[in-house]
Each structure stands twice: as C-alpha cells, then as structure tokens.
C-alpha cells in the first residue's frame, strides 16, 4: 500500500450563487481572477508550494471548465504516477447515485480514494479563497500539539464575526467552544474552512455521521469531535485571505492587486501562483492607447484607455474606448468609443461601439438587491451588447441582447436582462 503523510481534499463543487451571472455556466472556483488565473489556482498552488503532491479535487456544479483547466495537473507539477491531482465528481454507485449534499458528505463519498494513500493526516481545503499559506507550517503545529484536528482561524472585526464559524480558545490555543455563525460571538477568531485531521479521527467521524443529511464540517463534524473530547486546536493565520464570494469582495480583491504596493502580491518569486496558460501572442499597445495602474494579460490589443483595471487574456479595447475601475475577462471585445466604469465583464463578451456602462445613480437591484449591489454593472459570459447602449449601476445582463431589449437604448440602474435559457 502507498503511504502518504498528508493528502489534500479540495472542495470545488460550489455554485457560488452570490456571484450572480458570473457563475451561471461555471463553478465559482473556475471563475477567472487577476487577469490570468482562476480562483482554484490559489489553493492548488499553495499545495505544491507546501510540498503536498496528492490532491483530490471534488467537483459538482458546472464542472466542465474546472475539469479542462485542471486536466492532469501539469501546470502545478501534479501530473504524478502516484498521487498527483485527481478530479473527483459524484459518480453512480451500485445501490444508488448521490449528489454531494454537504462538505463532509462529499469527503465521505470519497473514502476509498483517501484509503488508497493510507495517510496519517488529511488536509481539507475550500476551492474559493484567495490567499497564500504554507500548509507544512500548519502541519508542524498540528503535530507539536498532538492534535486530532487543527482549524486555521483568523481574527475578523467583531461586527463581522456572526458571518463565520467562531472558535473560542484557551491560553494554549486549544478550542474550548465552537459557534457556527453566532448572533452574539464570544470571540473574533473565525474558522477559515481549512482543517487538518488525523486520518483516524476524520474517518471515524465521517462513518458515524454518514446518514446525517447535508453533512457539513462546521455544523456537524467539528461539533461531533468536540463532544467526543478530541483535541482540537486553532492555528492562527495573520496573512492575506479573502473569500471572494460576493461581487463586491470579488471586485475589491481584483482591485487590490493593482495597488502601488499590493496587499496580495502575485509577483513573488518564492511563492508562485501556477495556472494553465493558453499559448497566446504578446500584448499589443497601440500609439493611441493610454494605460495607468492596470494589469494587462497576454494577447491583448489596446487601442483605447485603461485606468485602474484588471484585463484578462486576449481582450481587445477599441479606439477612443475608456475603461476605469473594471474587471474584463478573457476574450472580451470592447468596441470603439465605449465608456466602461466599475463593471465586471465575464469571458467572451462583445460590447459594440459607443456603449456606456456604469452610468447614473445607484438604485437597488430589482433582480436581487443582495447580489447586484456595490454600484457594479455585471455582464455574464458570451453576452452581446448592441451599439449605443447605456447601462446603469447594480445591473445584470446575460445573453445576446438586441436593441429592442432596451427602453430607448437604456438599461436603467437596478434593472436586468436575462435571456431565456440563460438562468
């Protein structure tokens, strides 16, 4: 039997519904980030930088792009004969076929995969956070405490603590209480959803709770182990960590990359972020172009002006177009004379000439005021915006739209157009 000290299980099956039209056709971990990466590249790169060479990636919702992005793991040096990266979708078993119904249920359904490596420790990760962490340091800490479980936790402002699973610790960082999204939190140490388990403890808990519906780590596994008086420690992390689960936090995390001194640095030699890169020609910047404080990926053609923006690979920005404070993903074309302000435009969108995005006042969204907020105009992938169209803030568009979809050529703030078959 192969023996691995620690293997990683990366949960990447989430729909990410709070990202609205960005995740209609693609799982949240496969959404692009920082111009050339996808969100899942960050935990995967952390694994390889931490010396973990066996990673199971659990997929479920819209897995196509995620599967083709990961492939056999070559960009992360995870194409191994023994170990490497394995994509683990739900599959049909002899008795029945089951979707993954909770984070722990997904791991339980892959017990056989983990058994074959007979690990001493299992690292549980989420596929939708942006951060750099050396899991080896966390493992050393786990071993030094002879812990059954170590939970990575970070301090959050007290007023935000009720959004998280909160851990209460003693002077040795041993966890004395665990509160899942408490109304009145007793501490501000929030669980990051990163766990190291002794394999024996994880296996026992998964098998015991296998019939628990929607079995989840925060709600079921951790409290169960806590009640059994297992040794659970908090590993405090103070680096950069962002859950890019809302359009606002996603936009903000991208904008932080272009600060003069970025809080999160993509350019460090010693902790590289690996990704699958397409073979593209170099970027072309025309004599009419102006660019300031922006990330411009390979294969772009810039004829207009770009300020404080993140531009994905193969994007074309036409003559006289001005793009500000926006994220424009791979393969999108912005026509001549367009004005794009504070917008998120997904992959392979065409915005025809002389359109204006992000105009007017902020009005609450009629589609979903919680999702389409932050003053953003959001456009889903493969959409088309006809020429001379004006689009307000807190708007959402998905699909190939026509002039007749717009009232006098305008989509007012807070309005939306979702073409049939798009939702």
C-alpha positions in Angstrom: 0.0 0.0 0.0 1.2 3.5 -0.9 1.7 5.6 2.2 1.5 9.4 2.1 2.0 11.5 5.2 -0.7 14.1 4.2 -3.1 14.4 1.3 -5.3 17.3 0.5 -9.0 17.2 -0.4 -10.1 20.4 -2.2 -13.8 21.2 -2.2 -14.6 22.8 -5.5 -18.2 21.9 -6.2 -19.8 25.1 -5.1 -22.2 27.1 -7.3 -21.2 30.5 -5.9 -24.7 31.8 -6.4 -23.8 35.2 -4.8 -21.7 35.9 -7.8 -24.9 36.1 -9.9 -24.5 35.8 -13.7 -20.7 35.2 -13.4 -21.4 31.6 -12.2 -24.3 30.7 -14.4 -22.3 28.5 -16.6 -19.2 27.9 -14.5 -18.4 26.7 -10.9 -17.1 29.5 -8.6 -13.6 28.0 -8.3 -13.2 28.3 -12.1 -14.1 32.0 -12.3 -11.1 34.0 -13.5 -9.2 36.2 -11.1 -6.4 38.7 -11.5 -6.4 38.6 -15.3 -4.8 35.2 -16.0 -5.7 32.9 -13.1 -8.7 31.1 -11.9 -9.7 31.1 -8.2 -8.8 27.4 -7.7 -5.2 28.2 -8.8 -4.5 29.7 -5.3 -5.2 26.7 -3.1 -3.7 24.4 -5.7 -0.5 26.5 -5.8 -0.4 26.5 -2.0 -0.4 22.7 -2.0 2.5 22.4 -4.4 4.4 25.2 -2.7 3.8 23.4 0.6 5.2 20.1 -0.7 1.8 18.4 -0.9 1.8 16.2 -4.1 -1.6 14.4 -3.7 -4.7 16.4 -4.1 -8.3 15.2 -4.7 -10.5 18.0 -6.2 -14.2 17.4 -5.6 -16.3 18.9 -8.3 -20.1 19.0 -8.8 -21.7 22.2 -10.2 -20.9 23.0 -13.8 -17.6 21.1 -13.7 -16.6 21.3 -17.4 -14.3 24.3 -17.3 -12.8 23.3 -14.0 -12.0 19.8 -15.3 -10.4 21.1 -18.5 -8.5 23.7 -16.5 -7.0 21.2 -14.1 -6.5 18.5 -16.7 -3.8 16.1 -15.4 -2.3 18.8 -13.2 0.8 19.7 -15.4 0.9 23.5 -14.5 1.1 22.7 -10.8 3.6 19.8 -11.3 0.8 17.5 -10.1 1.0 15.0 -13.0 2.3 12.2 -10.9 2.1 8.4 -11.3 1.5 8.1 -7.6 -0.7 10.8 -6.2 -0.9 14.0 -8.2 -4.2 15.7 -8.8 -7.4 13.7 -9.3 -10.8 15.3 -10.2 -13.5 13.6 -8.1 -17.0 14.2 -9.4 -20.0 12.4 -7.8 -20.5 9.1 -9.5 -23.0 6.3 -9.8 -22.6 3.6 -7.2 -24.2 0.1 -7.4 -27.0 0.9 -5.0 -27.8 4.5 -6.0 -26.2 7.6 -7.3 -25.9 10.5 -5.0 -25.0 14.1 -5.4 -22.7 15.6 -2.8 -25.1 17.1 -0.2 -22.7 18.8 2.1 -18.9 19.4 2.5 -18.4 16.4 4.8 -20.8 14.2 2.7 -18.6 14.9 -0.3 -15.5 13.8 1.6 -17.3 10.7 2.9 -18.2 9.7 -0.6 -14.5 9.6 -1.4 -13.3 7.5 1.5 -12.0 4.9 -1.0 -9.8 7.5 -2.7 -8.3 8.5 0.6 -7.9 4.9 1.8 -5.6 4.0 -1.1 -3.0 6.5 0.3 -3.4 5.4 3.9 -2.4 9.0 5.0 -1.6 10.0 8.6 -3.2 13.4 8.0 -5.9 14.8 5.7 -6.0 18.5 4.8 -9.4 19.8 3.9 -9.5 22.9 1.7 -12.0 25.2 0.1 -11.6 26.0 -3.6 -12.8 29.5 -3.5 -10.5 31.6 -1.4 -7.6 33.9 -2.4 -4.6 33.5 -0.1 -1.1 32.1 0.3 -0.4 29.7 3.1 2.3 27.2 3.9 0.3 24.1 5.0 3.6 22.5 6.1 3.9 25.0 8.9 0.3 24.3 9.9 1.1 20.6 9.9 4.1 21.1 12.1 1.9 23.0 14.6 -0.7 20.2 14.4 1.9 17.6 15.2 3.5 19.6 18.0 0.1 19.7 19.8 -0.6 16.0 19.0 -4.0 17.4 17.9 -6.8 15.3 16.4 -7.9 18.4 14.4 -6.3 21.8 13.8 -8.5 24.5 12.4 -6.9 27.5 10.6 -8.5 30.6 12.1 -8.0 34.3 11.6 -9.1 37.4 13.6 -12.0 39.3 12.0 -13.7 42.5 13.2 -16.2 41.7 15.9 -19.0 43.3 14.0 -18.5 40.7 11.2 -17.9 37.7 13.4 -21.5 36.4 13.2 -21.0 35.6 9.5 -18.4 33.0 10.3 -17.9 29.8 12.4 -16.2 31.2 15.5 -13.7 29.4 17.7 -13.1 30.2 21.4 -9.6 29.1 22.6 -7.7 28.8 25.9 -4.2 30.2 26.5 -2.7 27.2 24.6 -4.9 27.8 21.6 -6.9 24.6 22.3 -10.5 25.2 21.3 -12.9 25.3 24.2 -16.0 26.2 22.2 -17.2 26.3 18.6 -20.0 28.6 17.5 -21.4 28.3 13.9 -22.5 31.9 12.8 -23.4 33.0 16.3 -25.7 36.0 17.0 -23.5 37.0 20.0 -20.0 35.8 19.2 -17.7 35.1 22.2 -14.6 35.7 20.2 -13.5 37.1 16.9 -11.4 34.2 15.7 -13.1 32.9 12.6 -12.6 29.5 11.1 -11.2 29.7 7.5 -12.6 26.4 6.5 -9.1 24.9 6.4 -8.7 21.8 8.6 -6.0 19.2 9.3 -7.4 16.0 10.6 -5.7 12.9 11.9 -6.9 10.4 9.4 -8.3 8.0 12.1 -10.4 10.9 13.6 -11.7 12.0 10.3 -12.6 8.5 9.1 -14.4 7.7 12.4 -16.5 10.9 12.3 -17.4 10.6 8.6 -18.6 7.0 9.1 -20.5 7.7 12.2 -22.3 10.7 10.7 -22.8 9.2 7.2 -26.6 9.3 7.5 -26.7 13.0 8.6 -28.5 14.9 5.9 -26.4 17.7 4.3 -23.4 16.7 6.5 -21.1 19.6 6.9 -17.8 20.2 8.7 -18.7 23.4 10.5 -22.2 22.2 11.5 -21.7 18.5 12.2 -18.2 17.0 12.1 -16.4 19.6 14.2 -19.1 19.7 16.9 -19.3 15.9 17.0 -15.5 15.6 17.5 -15.7 18.4 20.1 -18.4 16.5 22.0 -16.1 13.4 22.0 -13.5 15.5 23.8 -11.0 15.2 20.9 -8.0 17.6 21.0 -8.9 20.5 18.6 -6.5 23.4 18.2 -6.7 26.7 16.4 -3.8 27.7 14.1 -3.9 31.5 13.9 -3.2 32.9 10.5 -2.5 36.6 10.0 -1.7 36.9 6.3 -4.0 38.0 3.4 -7.1 35.8 3.0 -10.2 36.7 1.0 -13.4 34.9 0.5 -14.4 36.2 -2.9 -18.0 35.0 -2.6 -19.8 38.3 -3.4 -19.5 40.5 -6.4 -18.3 43.3 -4.1 -15.5 41.2 -2.5 -14.5 39.7 -5.9 -14.2 43.2 -7.4 -12.3 44.5 -4.4 -9.8 41.6 -4.3 -9.1 42.2 -8.0 -8.7 46.0 -7.4 -6.2 45.3 -4.5 -3.9 43.6 -7.0 -3.2 46.9 -8.8 -2.4 49.0 -5.7 1.1 50.6 -5.8 2.1 48.2 -3.0 -0.4 45.3 -3.4 -1.6 43.7 -0.2 -1.6 40.4 -2.1 1.4 40.2 -4.4 1.3 38.0 -7.5 4.9 38.7 -8.3 6.8 36.9 -5.5 9.4 34.5 -6.8 9.4 32.2 -3.8 5.7 31.6 -3.7 4.5 31.4 -7.3 0.9 31.1 -8.3 0.7 28.4 -11.1 -2.0 28.2 -13.7 -2.8 26.7 -17.1 -1.8 29.3 -19.6 -3.0 29.4 -23.2 -0.5 29.9 -25.9 -1.1 33.5 -26.8 0.8 36.1 -28.7 2.3 39.1 -26.7 0.1 42.0 -25.9 -0.1 44.9 -28.4 -0.4 48.5 -27.1 -1.2 51.0 -29.9 0.1 54.6 -30.1 -3.4 55.8 -29.3 -3.5 53.8 -26.1 -3.1 55.1 -22.5 -2.7 52.7 -19.6 -2.3 53.5 -15.9 -2.1 51.2 -12.9 -3.6 48.2 -14.5 -2.9 44.5 -15.1 -2.9 43.7 -18.8 -2.7 40.0 -19.7 -1.0 38.4 -22.8 -2.7 38.5 -26.2 -4.5 41.8 -25.5 -4.8 44.6 -28.1 -5.3 48.0 -26.5 -6.2 51.0 -28.7 -8.1 52.9 -26.1 -7.5 54.0 -22.5 -7.4 51.7 -19.4 -7.2 53.0 -15.8 -7.2 51.0 -12.5 -8.4 47.9 -14.2 -7.7 44.1 -14.5 -7.7 43.0 -18.1 -7.8 39.3 -19.0 -6.0 37.5 -21.8 -6.9 38.2 -25.4 -9.1 41.2 -24.7 -9.5 43.9 -27.4 -10.2 47.5 -26.3 -11.1 49.7 -29.3 -10.1 53.2 -30.3 -11.5 56.0 -28.1 -12.8 53.5 -25.5 -12.1 54.3 -21.8 -12.2 51.6 -19.2 -12.0 52.5 -15.5 -12.1 50.5 -12.2 -13.3 47.4 -14.1 -12.6 43.7 -14.5 -12.7 42.5 -18.1 -12.2 38.8 -18.5 -10.6 36.7 -21.3 -11.6 37.0 -24.9 -13.9 40.0 -24.5 -14.1 42.9 -27.0 -14.9 46.5 -26.0 -15.9 48.4 -29.1 -14.7 51.9 -30.2 -15.8 54.8 -28.2 -17.2 52.8 -25.3 -17.1 54.2 -21.7 -16.8 51.4 -19.1 -16.9 52.3 -15.4 -16.8 50.0 -12.4 -18.0 47.0 -14.3 -17.4 43.2 -14.2 -17.5 41.8 -17.7 -17.2 38.0 -18.0 -15.4 35.9 -20.7 -16.1 36.2 -24.4 -18.5 39.2 -24.2 -18.8 41.6 -27.1 -19.7 45.2 -26.3 -20.4 47.0 -29.5 -19.3 50.6 -30.4 -20.2 53.7 -28.3 -21.8 51.9 -25.3 -21.7 53.4 -21.8 -21.6 51.1 -18.7 -22.0 52.1 -15.1 -23.8 55.4 -15.5 -26.2 57.3 -13.3 -27.2 56.9 -9.7 -27.2 53.8 -7.6 -30.6 52.2 -7.4 -31.3 48.8 -5.6 -31.4 45.9 -8.0 -34.9 44.5 -8.9 -33.4 41.1 -9.7 -31.6 40.6 -6.3 -30.6 43.6 -4.2 -28.2 41.5 -2.1 -26.3 40.1 -5.1 -26.3 43.0 -7.6 -25.1 45.8 -5.3 -21.9 47.7 -4.8 -22.6 50.1 -7.7 -21.4 47.5 -10.3 -22.6 46.7 -13.8 -22.2 42.9 -14.2 -22.3 41.1 -17.6 -22.3 37.3 -17.9 -20.2 35.4 -20.4 -20.9 35.2 -24.1 -23.2 38.2 -23.9 -23.6 40.8 -26.6 -24.5 44.4 -26.1 -25.7 46.3 -29.2 -24.1 49.7 -30.2 -25.0 53.0 -28.5 -26.5 51.2 -25.4 -26.4 52.9 -22.0 -26.3 50.6 -18.8 -26.8 51.8 -15.2 -25.3 50.6 -11.9 -26.4 47.5 -10.0 -27.5 45.9 -13.3 -27.1 42.4 -14.6 -27.1 41.2 -18.3 -26.8 37.7 -19.6 -27.2 36.5 -23.2 -27.2 38.0 -26.7 -29.3 41.2 -26.3 -30.9 43.2 -29.1 -31.7 46.9 -29.3 -35.4 46.1 -28.7 -34.4 44.7 -25.2 -33.6 48.3 -24.1 -36.0 51.1 -23.5 -34.8 54.0 -25.7 -31.3 52.3 -25.7 -31.0 52.4 -21.9 -31.0 49.7 -19.2 -31.7 51.9 -16.1 -29.9 51.3 -12.7 -31.1 48.3 -10.8 -32.7 46.7 -14.0 -31.6 43.4 -15.6 -31.9 41.4 -18.9 -31.5 37.7 -18.6 -32.3 36.0 -21.9 -34.4 32.8 -21.9 -32.3 29.7 -21.3 -29.6 31.7 -19.5 -30.8 31.2 -15.9 
